[in-house]
Amino acid sequence: MSALLQARDLVRCYEGPKSLFGKSPAVRAVDGVNLTLRPGETLGIVGESGSGKSTLGRMLLGIDPPTSGTVAFDGEAMPPLQSPRWRALRAQMQLVYQDPLAALDRRLTIADQIGEPLEIHRLAKGAERSERVRDLMAQVGLRQDQGDRYPHELSGGQRQRVVIARALATSPRLLVCDEPVSALDVSIQAQVVNLLRDLQESHGIAMVFISHDLKVVRNICDHVAVMYLGRIVEEASSDEIFAHPLHPYTRALVSSVPIPGKPLTGRILLKGEPPNPAQRPAGCAFHPRCGSAKPACHVAAPPLEPVALARRAACHLLVSPQDHAA
């Protein structure tokens, strides 16, 4: 199956602020990321805060242009930001925000906001638009009478359903969900995750699901990419990541995921905080917090390379299939 979305060598640098002592070092928020997403798949992107997950998500949509590297959608390069081609392509790519209240206009009714993309992309108007809005509300579990309400009159879970309905209005082929359930209660989280999974299966939408909550990622994602300080350190199927994590950072993250009915034992506690991205450590960026680091880890950054079938990792401690053959 051909790829719907491809990212190649993506880099995003933010220039540091100027001060009396000169210019601060640039921050490489995303540093050489390669990803492939096929139609109907869900790719989870996980990592601690500051790892570059949200920046990567915006780059995949063309909202945040790369400093270098390319993003291709359906085999064609992403058009320049705000260009007519980019605006037209936005109908096929939508973003589900973390904070639904901030994502909605408090001055417009729910029905008006769900129908707004239909007007922007000239997909429906009048009675057809109203019928489409009613259908979208029903798909995400909202009552018809709630269409006349304003965002502040709904609960957090209901507002997130509105955001999802609005994202689905243009029948997109790709959804990028940036921490879509982190601001919700646990019970509401489960409802929204189940809704997203059902909608993806019924519509065949590809999803990039950005989250720091590995329980949610395990429940909804087919593949998982683990990010640390702007780079992917491990990528594999969701089942493999959670059953047999290989990279020391992935093992620490997975060890913190509780299993229902079992005590949380064997948890790996990481030392300290992630390094300042403007002052990236030499060698492997994870070595200051890794209990298994060896001298090579302090000198050279390990490349992201195959370590098993359909599995990649960036770690000097792991042996690639080529090394086995040698």
C-alpha positions as CSV (number, residue, x, y, z in Angstrom):
1,M,0.0,0.0,0.0
2,S,1.4,3.4,-1.0
3,A,2.1,6.0,1.7
4,L,-0.4,8.7,2.4
5,L,2.1,10.8,4.4
6,Q,5.9,10.8,4.3
7,A,8.4,12.9,6.2
8,R,12.0,12.9,5.2
9,D,14.9,14.4,7.3
10,L,12.6,16.9,9.0
11,V,14.4,19.6,10.9
12,R,12.8,22.6,12.7
13,C,15.1,25.2,14.3
14,Y,14.0,28.2,16.4
15,E,16.4,31.0,16.7
16,G,17.3,32.0,20.2
17,P,16.5,35.5,21.5
18,K,19.1,38.2,21.4
19,S,20.5,39.6,24.6
20,L,23.3,41.9,25.9
21,F,25.6,38.9,25.8
22,G,24.9,38.0,22.2
23,K,22.5,35.6,20.5
24,S,21.3,32.5,22.3
25,P,21.9,29.1,20.6
26,A,19.2,27.9,18.2
27,V,16.8,25.2,19.4
28,R,16.4,22.2,17.2
29,A,12.9,21.2,18.2
30,V,12.7,18.5,15.5
31,D,16.0,17.0,14.4
32,G,16.1,14.7,11.4
33,V,12.8,12.9,11.6
34,N,11.7,10.3,9.1
35,L,8.1,8.9,9.2
36,T,5.7,7.0,6.9
37,L,1.9,6.8,7.4
38,R,-0.3,4.6,5.2
39,P,-4.1,5.1,4.6
40,G,-6.2,3.9,7.5
41,E,-3.3,3.6,9.9
42,T,-2.8,5.3,13.3
43,L,0.7,6.3,14.3
44,G,1.3,7.3,17.9
45,I,4.0,9.8,18.7
46,V,5.0,9.6,22.4
47,G,7.6,11.2,24.6
48,E,8.1,13.6,27.5
49,S,7.1,17.2,27.4
50,G,9.5,19.2,25.2
51,S,10.5,16.2,23.0
52,G,9.1,17.9,19.9
53,K,5.9,16.0,19.4
54,S,3.6,18.9,18.8
55,T,6.1,20.7,16.6
56,L,6.3,17.6,14.5
57,G,2.5,17.4,14.3
58,R,2.3,20.9,13.0
59,M,5.1,20.3,10.5
60,L,3.2,17.2,9.1
61,L,0.3,19.5,8.3
62,G,2.4,22.2,6.8
63,I,1.4,24.7,9.5
64,D,5.0,24.9,10.8
65,P,7.4,24.9,7.8
66,P,10.5,22.8,8.1
67,T,13.9,24.4,8.4
68,S,15.1,21.6,6.2
69,G,13.6,18.3,5.0
70,T,10.4,17.5,3.2
71,V,6.8,16.4,3.8
72,A,4.8,14.7,1.1
73,F,1.1,14.1,1.1
74,D,-0.3,11.5,-1.3
75,G,3.0,11.5,-3.1
76,E,3.2,15.3,-3.7
77,A,5.4,17.8,-1.7
78,M,3.6,19.9,0.8
79,P,2.7,23.3,-0.7
80,P,4.0,26.5,0.9
81,L,2.1,27.7,3.9
82,Q,-0.9,29.9,3.1
83,S,-0.6,29.3,-0.6
84,P,-3.9,28.5,-2.5
85,R,-2.7,24.9,-3.0
86,W,-2.1,24.5,0.8
87,R,-5.5,26.0,1.6
88,A,-7.2,23.6,-0.7
89,L,-5.2,20.6,0.7
90,R,-6.3,21.6,4.3
91,A,-9.7,20.0,3.5
92,Q,-8.0,16.6,3.4
93,M,-5.8,17.2,6.6
94,Q,-7.3,18.4,9.9
95,L,-6.1,19.0,13.4
96,V,-7.8,18.0,16.7
97,Y,-6.5,20.4,19.4
98,Q,-5.6,19.6,23.0
99,D,-7.8,22.4,24.5
100,P,-11.2,22.3,22.9
101,L,-12.4,25.5,24.6
102,A,-9.4,27.5,23.2
103,A,-10.0,25.9,19.8
104,L,-13.6,27.0,19.6
105,D,-15.0,30.6,19.0
106,R,-17.0,31.5,22.1
107,R,-19.1,33.9,20.0
108,L,-20.5,31.3,17.6
109,T,-23.0,28.5,18.2
110,I,-21.9,24.9,18.0
111,A,-23.8,24.3,14.7
112,D,-22.2,27.4,13.1
113,Q,-18.7,26.2,14.0
114,I,-19.2,22.6,12.8
115,G,-20.6,24.0,9.5
116,E,-17.8,26.6,9.0
117,P,-15.4,24.3,7.2
118,L,-18.1,23.5,4.7
119,E,-18.4,27.1,3.8
120,I,-14.7,27.8,3.7
121,H,-14.1,24.9,1.3
122,R,-17.4,25.5,-0.5
123,L,-18.6,22.0,0.1
124,A,-22.2,22.7,1.1
125,K,-24.5,25.6,1.9
126,G,-28.1,26.3,2.9
127,A,-30.2,23.2,3.7
128,E,-27.5,20.8,2.6
129,R,-25.1,22.4,5.0
130,S,-27.6,22.2,7.9
131,E,-28.3,18.5,7.1
132,R,-24.5,17.8,7.0
133,V,-24.1,19.5,10.4
134,R,-26.9,17.4,11.9
135,D,-25.3,14.3,10.6
136,L,-21.9,15.2,12.0
137,M,-23.3,15.9,15.4
138,A,-25.0,12.5,15.4
139,Q,-21.8,10.8,14.4
140,V,-19.9,12.2,17.4
141,G,-22.8,11.6,19.9
142,L,-24.1,15.2,20.3
143,R,-27.8,16.0,20.5
144,Q,-29.5,18.1,17.9
145,D,-30.6,20.7,20.5
146,Q,-27.0,21.3,21.5
147,G,-26.3,22.9,18.1
148,D,-27.8,26.2,19.3
149,R,-25.6,26.3,22.4
150,Y,-22.2,28.1,22.8
151,P,-18.9,26.4,23.8
152,H,-19.1,27.6,27.5
153,E,-22.5,25.8,27.8
154,L,-21.0,22.4,27.1
155,S,-18.8,20.0,29.2
156,G,-15.2,19.4,28.3
157,G,-16.0,16.1,26.6
158,Q,-18.8,17.6,24.6
159,R,-16.6,20.4,23.4
160,Q,-14.0,17.9,22.3
161,R,-16.7,16.1,20.3
162,V,-17.5,19.4,18.6
163,V,-13.9,19.8,17.7
164,I,-13.9,16.3,16.2
165,A,-17.1,16.9,14.3
166,R,-15.7,20.1,12.8
167,A,-12.5,18.2,11.8
168,L,-14.6,15.6,10.1
169,A,-16.8,18.1,8.2
170,T,-14.5,18.1,5.1
171,S,-14.2,14.3,5.0
172,P,-10.4,14.4,5.6
173,R,-8.0,11.6,4.8
174,L,-5.7,12.6,7.7
175,L,-6.3,13.6,11.3
176,V,-3.5,14.9,13.5
177,C,-4.6,14.7,17.1
178,D,-2.4,16.7,19.5
179,E,-3.0,15.5,23.1
180,P,-6.8,15.3,22.3
181,V,-7.8,13.8,25.7
182,S,-5.2,15.1,28.1
183,A,-7.5,17.8,29.5
184,L,-10.4,15.4,30.1
185,D,-11.4,13.2,33.0
186,V,-10.4,9.5,32.7
187,S,-14.0,8.3,32.0
188,I,-14.5,11.0,29.3
189,Q,-11.0,10.1,27.9
190,A,-12.2,6.6,27.2
191,Q,-15.4,7.8,25.5
192,V,-13.4,10.2,23.2
193,V,-10.8,7.6,22.4
194,N,-13.5,5.0,21.5
195,L,-15.2,7.6,19.4
196,L,-12.0,8.4,17.5
197,R,-11.3,4.7,16.9
198,D,-14.8,4.0,15.7
199,L,-14.8,7.0,13.3
200,Q,-11.4,6.0,12.0
201,E,-12.6,2.5,11.2
202,S,-15.9,3.7,9.6
203,H,-14.3,6.4,7.5
204,G,-10.8,4.9,6.8
205,I,-9.0,8.0,8.1
206,A,-5.3,7.9,8.8
207,M,-4.3,9.4,12.2
208,V,-1.3,10.8,13.9
209,F,-2.0,10.6,17.6
210,I,0.3,12.7,19.7
211,S,0.2,11.9,23.5
212,H,2.3,11.4,26.6
213,D,-0.3,9.0,27.9
214,L,0.9,5.5,26.9
215,K,-2.3,3.8,28.1
216,V,-4.3,5.7,25.5
217,V,-1.7,5.2,22.8
218,R,-1.6,1.4,23.4
219,N,-5.4,1.4,23.0
220,I,-5.7,3.3,19.7
221,C,-2.4,3.1,17.7
222,D,-1.1,0.6,15.2
223,H,2.4,1.9,15.3
224,V,4.4,4.0,17.8
225,A,7.3,6.4,17.3
226,V,9.1,7.3,20.5
227,M,10.7,10.8,20.5
228,Y,13.4,12.2,22.7
229,L,14.8,15.7,22.3
230,G,13.6,16.1,18.8
231,R,14.6,12.7,17.5
232,I,12.9,9.3,17.1
233,V,14.7,6.8,19.2
234,E,12.5,3.8,18.5
235,E,9.7,2.9,16.1
236,A,7.7,-0.3,15.9
237,S,4.2,-1.7,16.0
238,S,2.2,-0.9,19.1
239,D,2.2,-4.6,20.2
240,E,6.0,-4.8,19.9
241,I,6.7,-1.5,21.7
242,F,4.6,-2.4,24.7
243,A,5.5,-6.1,24.9
244,H,9.3,-5.8,24.2
245,P,10.6,-2.2,24.4
246,L,14.2,-2.1,23.2
247,H,15.6,1.4,23.7
248,P,16.4,2.3,27.4
249,Y,14.2,5.3,27.1
250,T,11.3,3.3,25.7
251,R,11.7,0.7,28.5
252,A,11.5,3.4,31.1
253,L,8.3,4.9,29.6
254,V,6.6,1.5,29.2
255,S,7.5,0.5,32.7
256,S,5.4,3.3,34.1
257,V,2.2,2.0,32.4
258,P,0.0,0.3,34.9
259,I,-1.6,-3.0,34.0
260,P,-5.1,-3.6,35.4
261,G,-5.2,-6.1,38.3
262,K,-1.4,-6.1,38.7
263,P,0.9,-4.1,41.0
264,L,3.3,-1.6,39.3
265,T,6.6,-3.4,39.8
266,G,9.9,-3.1,38.0
267,R,9.4,0.6,37.2
268,I,12.5,2.3,35.8
269,L,13.0,5.8,37.2
270,L,14.9,8.1,34.9
271,K,17.6,10.4,36.4
272,G,17.1,14.1,36.2
273,E,15.2,16.1,33.4
274,P,15.6,16.0,29.6
275,P,18.6,18.2,28.6
276,N,18.2,21.7,27.3
277,P,17.5,21.3,23.5
278,A,19.6,24.5,22.9
279,Q,22.6,22.7,24.6
280,R,22.2,19.2,23.3
281,P,24.7,16.7,24.9
282,A,27.5,15.2,22.7
283,G,26.8,11.8,21.4
284,C,23.5,10.1,22.3
285,A,21.3,12.8,23.9
286,F,19.9,10.2,26.3
287,H,23.2,9.1,27.8
288,P,23.2,11.5,30.8
289,R,20.0,9.7,32.1
290,C,20.8,6.2,30.9
291,G,21.9,3.6,33.4
292,S,23.5,1.4,30.7
293,A,25.5,4.0,28.7
294,K,28.9,3.0,27.5
295,P,31.8,5.2,26.3
296,A,30.6,5.2,22.7
297,C,27.3,6.8,23.8
298,H,29.2,9.9,25.0
299,V,30.9,10.4,21.7
300,A,28.7,9.5,18.7
301,A,24.9,9.9,18.2
302,P,23.5,6.5,17.2
303,P,21.5,6.5,13.9
304,L,17.9,5.2,13.7
305,E,18.3,1.9,11.9
306,P,16.7,-1.5,11.7
307,V,17.2,-3.8,14.7
308,A,14.5,-6.3,13.8
309,L,11.9,-6.9,11.1
310,A,9.8,-3.7,10.7
311,R,11.5,-2.2,13.7
312,R,14.0,0.7,14.1
313,A,15.9,2.0,17.1
314,A,18.7,4.5,17.8
315,C,21.0,2.9,20.4
316,H,24.6,1.7,20.6
317,L,23.5,-1.1,22.9
318,L,21.3,-2.7,20.3
319,V,22.6,-4.9,17.5
320,S,21.2,-4.5,13.9
321,P,20.4,-7.5,11.7
322,Q,23.4,-6.6,9.5
323,D,25.7,-7.0,12.6
324,H,24.2,-10.4,13.2
325,A,24.9,-11.4,9.6
326,A,28.5,-10.2,10.0
